Amino acid sequence: MKHILQVLKFEFFGCVKTKSFIISTLVFILLIVLMTFLPGLMVSIMDSEKSGGGGEDKPIIAVIDNAYNKGDIVKKTFEAAYQNFEIKLDAKDKDELVENVNSSRYRFGVIINDQLSFTYITKNNTLTNTDTQNIGALLRDIYRTVKLEEQGVSPEKTAEILSAQIKSETITTGTDQTKNFWSAYLLMMLLYMAIIMYGQMVSQSVVSEKNSRAMEMLITCAKPSHLMFGKVFGSGLAGLTQLVLITSTALVSMKTVSTDVLPDTIRDFLNFRPETIGFALLFFLLGYFIYSFLMGALASLASRSEDLNTLTSPVMFFIVIAFMIVVFAINSGTLDGTLMTVCSYIPFTAPIAMFARVALSDVPTWEILLSVGVQLVSVYLLGMLAAAIYRVGVLLYGKTPKPGEIIKLLIEQHRTNKMFKAAKKK
């Protein structure tokens, strides 16, 4: 146990002191802070622009009415929708209107061609521009108002009819995906990348020590199994430290910033629930140990760094497949389907599959406990298997052994250990 703690301490501080660890941690923390505070700042800037930048003169929207000739109705309808703008009924021709918009005298211009068609004139058309949809809705209201008046309906009654609002209430008895979808999806992506990144860190550490012959010196001071467990636990603790720093920053930022001014979509994107973050950390540890034990063991069989990708590619295949299955289930709305339920209990897919179900669905407690139990047992069994392969692989140089050869070596090692223990008892 003493040797495992020594290796753990060495690996942990070796990881957290690297430039890549420090830079990646700072970058993620900065991104979290920007994601939290930037939307509110952008909304404030947009509100300031809509109000004319705080000046006395409001930006102008010019409207040419070639269909109704009812200036009062057109102006009032546009003023109700664009309250921070000055609505100007322009009787000039199209070319002059285009020139005024291009010179930024007008924010944009609208030409009502006939009762149900219009031309929208703007200087810059952005991806988020919704003016055409808004203007279409306004012209529809004007058309209905005029037609109702022609049928003898009073302007007051027309306004009452057109302004009628539908009220709705939604009662969710389980998990409301509309409120935590994006935050859970972001955490799932972070979980997926963290498992891969720290699993590869373990394998790179093993193969680099083997290539530099440092492994031969290390195994004279500690058992190969102690080295294996120390490396995996040390790198895992470093990864957990990084995730805790990132998620803590997210929670503190969300508590600090006021989300009242943000649109509902952005507010939902930043809705990091503490219990979801807790499950993300739990399933990161489980997934990390499952994949790191395998990747570390396989890396011990590599004689060259070039062989590492070939040896670990089957392991990477499992986690990529798990991620694709979960993404498909989320997009198709089958989180609680048979495939996802089965994947929740397969060790290689359970960390991501069960996390997605817990974060975005209503999973019974016994299913969560069963999945965690299966993963804990898998971690123990894979740890024992990885330690056995590691003992064989650390001193194995030359051609990379095939799976059949590895099995034979493990059987021979097991027999040798039994003979050694029997001789020791005598």
C-alpha positions in Angstrom: 0.0 0.0 0.0 2.9 2.3 0.8 4.3 1.9 -2.7 0.9 2.6 -4.3 0.6 5.8 -2.4 4.1 6.9 -3.4 3.4 6.2 -7.1 0.0 7.9 -6.8 1.6 11.0 -5.3 4.3 11.1 -7.9 1.8 10.7 -10.8 -0.7 13.2 -9.3 1.9 16.0 -8.9 3.5 15.1 -12.2 0.1 15.6 -13.9 -1.0 18.8 -12.2 2.4 20.5 -12.7 2.4 20.0 -16.4 1.8 23.0 -18.7 -1.0 21.2 -20.6 -2.9 20.5 -17.3 -2.6 24.1 -16.1 -3.4 25.7 -19.4 -6.4 23.4 -20.1 -7.8 24.0 -16.6 -7.5 27.8 -17.0 -9.0 27.7 -20.5 -12.0 25.7 -19.4 -12.5 28.0 -16.3 -12.3 31.1 -18.6 -14.8 29.5 -21.0 -17.2 28.8 -18.1 -17.0 32.4 -16.9 -17.5 33.8 -20.4 -20.5 31.5 -21.0 -22.0 32.7 -17.8 -21.4 36.4 -18.0 -21.2 37.1 -21.7 -24.8 36.4 -22.6 -26.0 39.0 -20.1 -23.5 41.5 -21.4 -24.6 40.9 -25.0 -28.2 41.3 -24.0 -27.4 44.6 -22.3 -25.5 45.8 -25.4 -28.4 44.8 -27.7 -30.9 46.5 -25.5 -28.7 49.6 -25.5 -28.5 49.5 -29.3 -32.3 49.0 -29.6 -32.9 52.1 -27.5 -30.7 54.2 -29.7 -27.5 53.9 -27.6 -28.9 56.1 -24.8 -29.3 59.2 -26.9 -32.3 61.3 -27.5 -32.8 60.3 -31.2 -34.3 56.9 -31.8 -33.3 54.8 -34.8 -35.7 55.1 -37.6 -37.7 52.5 -39.4 -39.2 53.7 -42.7 -42.4 52.2 -44.1 -43.8 52.8 -47.6 -47.5 51.8 -47.7 -48.5 51.0 -51.3 -51.5 48.8 -50.3 -53.7 50.1 -47.5 -53.2 53.9 -47.5 -54.2 53.7 -43.8 -51.3 55.5 -42.2 -52.7 55.5 -38.7 -53.2 51.7 -38.6 -49.9 50.9 -40.1 -48.0 53.3 -37.9 -49.7 52.1 -34.6 -49.1 48.5 -35.5 -45.4 49.0 -36.1 -45.0 51.3 -33.1 -46.5 48.6 -30.8 -43.9 46.0 -32.1 -40.9 48.4 -32.3 -41.3 50.5 -29.2 -37.7 51.7 -29.1 -37.8 52.9 -32.7 -39.3 55.9 -34.5 -41.7 54.7 -37.2 -41.6 57.0 -40.3 -44.2 56.7 -43.1 -42.0 57.4 -46.1 -43.8 58.4 -49.3 -40.5 58.3 -51.3 -39.7 55.8 -53.9 -37.8 52.5 -53.5 -34.4 53.8 -54.8 -34.3 56.7 -52.3 -35.3 54.4 -49.4 -32.5 52.0 -50.3 -30.1 54.9 -50.3 -31.2 56.1 -46.9 -30.9 52.6 -45.5 -27.4 52.1 -47.0 -26.3 55.4 -45.5 -27.5 54.3 -42.1 -30.0 57.1 -41.8 -32.7 54.4 -41.4 -32.2 51.2 -39.5 -34.2 49.4 -42.1 -37.1 50.0 -44.6 -40.3 48.2 -45.4 -42.3 48.5 -48.6 -45.8 47.2 -48.4 -46.4 46.0 -52.0 -49.9 44.8 -51.5 -52.0 43.5 -48.7 -50.1 40.2 -48.2 -46.6 41.0 -49.5 -43.7 43.3 -48.6 -40.1 44.1 -49.4 -37.6 44.3 -46.6 -34.5 46.6 -47.0 -31.6 46.3 -44.7 -27.9 47.2 -44.9 -26.5 44.1 -43.1 -28.6 40.9 -42.8 -27.3 38.7 -39.9 -28.0 35.1 -39.1 -30.0 36.1 -36.1 -32.1 38.7 -37.8 -35.9 38.1 -37.2 -37.2 41.3 -38.7 -38.8 39.5 -41.7 -40.8 37.2 -39.5 -41.9 40.1 -37.3 -42.9 42.2 -40.2 -44.8 39.3 -41.7 -46.8 38.9 -38.5 -47.5 42.7 -38.4 -48.8 42.8 -41.9 -51.0 39.8 -41.1 -52.5 41.8 -38.1 -53.0 44.9 -40.3 -54.7 42.7 -43.0 -57.1 41.2 -40.4 -57.8 44.6 -38.8 -58.7 46.2 -42.2 -60.9 43.2 -43.1 -62.7 43.2 -39.8 -63.4 47.0 -40.1 -64.8 46.4 -43.5 -67.2 43.9 -41.9 -68.3 46.6 -39.4 -66.2 45.5 -36.4 -65.1 48.5 -34.3 -61.4 49.2 -33.9 -61.6 48.5 -30.2 -63.2 45.1 -30.8 -60.6 44.4 -33.5 -57.7 45.2 -31.1 -59.3 42.9 -28.5 -59.6 40.0 -30.9 -56.1 40.3 -32.3 -54.5 40.7 -28.9 -56.1 37.6 -27.4 -53.5 35.4 -25.7 -53.5 31.7 -25.1 -52.5 30.7 -21.6 -50.9 27.3 -20.9 -49.5 25.3 -18.0 -47.2 22.3 -18.1 -47.0 19.9 -15.3 -43.9 17.6 -15.4 -44.0 14.6 -13.1 -40.5 13.5 -13.9 -37.4 15.2 -15.4 -38.0 18.4 -17.5 -35.6 18.1 -20.4 -36.5 21.5 -21.7 -34.8 23.1 -18.7 -31.6 21.0 -18.4 -31.0 19.6 -21.9 -28.1 21.8 -22.9 -26.3 21.8 -19.5 -26.6 18.0 -19.3 -25.4 17.6 -22.9 -22.4 19.8 -22.2 -21.5 17.8 -19.1 -21.8 14.6 -21.1 -19.4 15.9 -23.7 -17.0 16.9 -20.9 -17.3 13.5 -19.4 -16.6 11.8 -22.7 -13.5 13.9 -23.4 -12.2 13.6 -19.8 -12.3 9.8 -19.9 -10.5 9.7 -23.2 -7.9 12.3 -22.3 -6.9 10.9 -18.9 -7.0 7.3 -20.2 -4.6 8.3 -22.9 -2.5 10.1 -20.3 -2.0 6.8 -18.4 -1.1 4.9 -21.5 1.3 7.5 -22.7 3.0 7.5 -19.3 3.4 3.8 -19.3 4.8 3.5 -22.8 7.2 6.5 -22.3 8.7 4.9 -19.2 9.0 1.6 -20.9 10.8 3.2 -23.9 13.2 5.1 -21.7 13.9 1.9 -19.7 12.8 3.7 -16.6 10.4 0.9 -16.0 13.2 -1.6 -15.3 14.4 0.6 -12.5 10.9 1.2 -11.1 10.0 -2.5 -10.8 13.0 -3.0 -8.6 11.5 -0.6 -6.1 7.9 -1.6 -6.3 5.7 -4.4 -7.6 4.4 -3.9 -11.2 0.8 -4.1 -9.8 1.6 -1.3 -7.4 3.0 0.8 -10.2 -0.1 0.1 -12.3 -2.6 1.1 -9.6 -0.6 4.1 -8.4 -0.5 5.5 -12.0 -4.2 5.0 -12.6 -5.2 6.4 -9.2 -2.8 9.4 -9.5 -3.9 10.4 -12.9 -7.5 9.9 -11.9 -7.1 12.1 -8.9 -5.6 14.8 -11.1 -8.5 14.5 -13.5 -11.0 14.7 -10.7 -9.3 17.8 -9.3 -9.6 19.5 -12.7 -13.2 18.6 -13.1 -14.0 19.8 -9.6 -12.3 23.1 -10.3 -14.3 23.5 -13.6 -17.7 22.5 -12.1 -17.2 24.6 -9.0 -16.4 27.6 -11.2 -19.7 26.9 -13.1 -21.7 26.7 -9.9 -20.2 29.9 -8.4 -20.6 31.8 -11.6 -24.3 30.8 -11.9 -24.9 31.9 -8.3 -23.1 35.2 -9.0 -24.7 36.3 -12.3 -28.3 37.4 -12.5 -30.1 35.3 -15.1 -33.3 37.4 -15.0 -32.3 39.4 -18.1 -31.4 36.4 -20.2 -33.7 34.7 -22.7 -35.1 31.4 -21.6 -33.0 29.4 -24.1 -29.7 30.8 -22.7 -31.0 30.4 -19.1 -31.7 26.8 -19.7 -28.2 26.3 -21.3 -26.6 27.6 -18.1 -28.9 25.5 -15.8 -26.2 23.3 -14.1 -28.0 21.4 -11.4 -25.8 20.3 -8.4 -27.0 16.7 -8.5 -26.3 16.4 -12.2 -22.7 17.7 -11.6 -22.4 15.2 -8.8 -23.4 12.3 -11.1 -21.0 13.6 -13.8 -18.1 13.4 -11.3 -19.2 9.9 -10.1 -19.5 8.4 -13.6 -16.2 10.1 -14.7 -14.4 8.2 -12.0 -16.1 4.9 -12.9 -15.5 5.3 -16.6 -12.0 6.6 -16.1 -11.0 3.5 -14.1 -12.6 1.1 -16.5 -10.8 2.5 -19.5 -7.6 3.5 -17.8 -6.9 0.1 -16.5 -7.3 -1.4 -19.9 -5.3 1.3 -21.7 -2.5 1.2 -19.2 -2.3 -2.6 -19.4 -2.3 -2.6 -23.2 0.3 0.2 -23.3 2.7 -2.0 -21.2 2.7 -4.4 -24.2 3.9 -1.8 -26.6 7.6 -1.8 -27.4 7.4 1.5 -29.3 5.2 4.6 -29.1 4.1 3.9 -32.7 2.4 0.6 -31.5 0.3 2.4 -28.8 -2.5 3.5 -31.1 -2.8 0.0 -32.6 -3.1 -1.6 -29.2 -5.5 0.8 -27.6 -7.7 1.3 -30.7 -10.2 -1.4 -29.6 -10.7 0.3 -26.3 -11.2 3.7 -28.0 -13.7 2.0 -30.3 -15.9 1.0 -27.3 -16.1 4.5 -25.9 -16.8 6.1 -29.3 -19.6 3.6 -29.9 -21.0 4.3 -26.4 -21.0 8.0 -27.1 -22.7 7.6 -30.5 -25.4 5.4 -29.0 -26.2 8.0 -26.4 -26.3 10.8 -28.9 -28.6 8.8 -31.1 -30.9 8.0 -28.1 -31.0 11.7 -27.0 -31.9 12.9 -30.5 -34.5 10.2 -31.1 -36.1 10.5 -27.7 -35.4 6.9 -26.7 -33.4 7.5 -23.6 -35.4 4.8 -21.7 -35.5 2.4 -24.7 -34.2 -1.1 -24.6 -30.8 -0.3 -26.1 -30.1 2.4 -23.6 -31.3 0.3 -20.7 -29.0 -2.5 -21.7 -26.0 -0.1 -22.3 -26.6 1.2 -18.7 -25.3 -2.1 -17.4 -22.5 -2.9 -19.8 -19.3 -1.7 -18.2 -17.8 -0.1 -21.3 -21.0 1.9 -22.1 -22.6 2.4 -18.7 -20.7 5.5 -17.5 -22.0 7.7 -20.4 -25.3 5.9 -21.0 -26.4 5.9 -17.3 -25.3 9.5 -16.9 -27.3 10.6 -19.9 -30.4 8.8 -18.5 -30.0 10.2 -15.0 -29.5 13.8 -16.3 -32.3 13.8 -18.9 -34.7 11.1 -17.7 -36.4 9.8 -14.6 -34.5 6.7 -13.6 -35.5 4.6 -10.6 -32.9 4.6 -7.8 -32.4 0.8 -7.9 -31.4 1.0 -11.6 -28.8 3.7 -10.7 -27.4 1.6 -7.8 -27.3 -1.5 -9.9 -25.4 0.2 -12.7 -22.9 1.7 -10.2 -22.5 -1.7 -8.6 -21.8 -3.4 -11.9 -19.2 -0.7 -12.7 -17.5 -1.0 -9.3 -17.2 -4.8 -9.8 -15.9 -4.3 -13.3 -13.3 -1.8 -12.0 -12.1 -4.4 -9.5 -12.0 -7.2 -12.0 -10.4 -5.1 -14.8 -7.9 -3.8 -12.3 -6.8 -7.3 -11.4 -6.6 -8.3 -15.1 -4.7 -5.1 -16.0 -2.2 -5.7 -13.1 -1.6 -9.2 -14.4 -1.1 -8.0 -18.0 1.1 -5.2 -16.7 3.4 -7.6 -14.9 3.8 -9.6 -18.1 4.2 -6.5 -20.4 6.6 -4.3 -18.5 9.6 -6.4 -19.4 8.3 -7.6 -22.8 10.2 -6.0 -25.7 10.4 -6.7 -29.4 7.3 -7.7 -31.4 4.0 -6.8 -30.0 2.3 -10.1 -28.7 -1.0 -11.3 -30.2 -4.0 -11.8 -27.9 -3.4 -15.6 -27.9 0.2 -15.1 -26.8 -0.9 -12.7 -24.0 -3.3 -15.3 -22.7 -0.6 -18.0 -22.7 1.8 -15.6 -20.8 -0.9 -14.9 -18.2 -1.5 -18.6 -17.7 2.2 -19.3 -17.3 2.5 -16.4 -14.9 -0.4 -17.7 -12.8 1.2 -21.2 -12.7 4.6 -19.7 -11.7 2.9 -17.7 -8.9 1.2 -20.8 -7.6 4.4 -22.8 -7.6 6.2 -19.9 -5.8 3.6 -19.7 -3.1 3.6 -23.4 -2.6 7.3 -23.5 -2.3 7.2 -20.6 0.1 4.8 -22.4 2.4 7.2 -25.4 2.6 
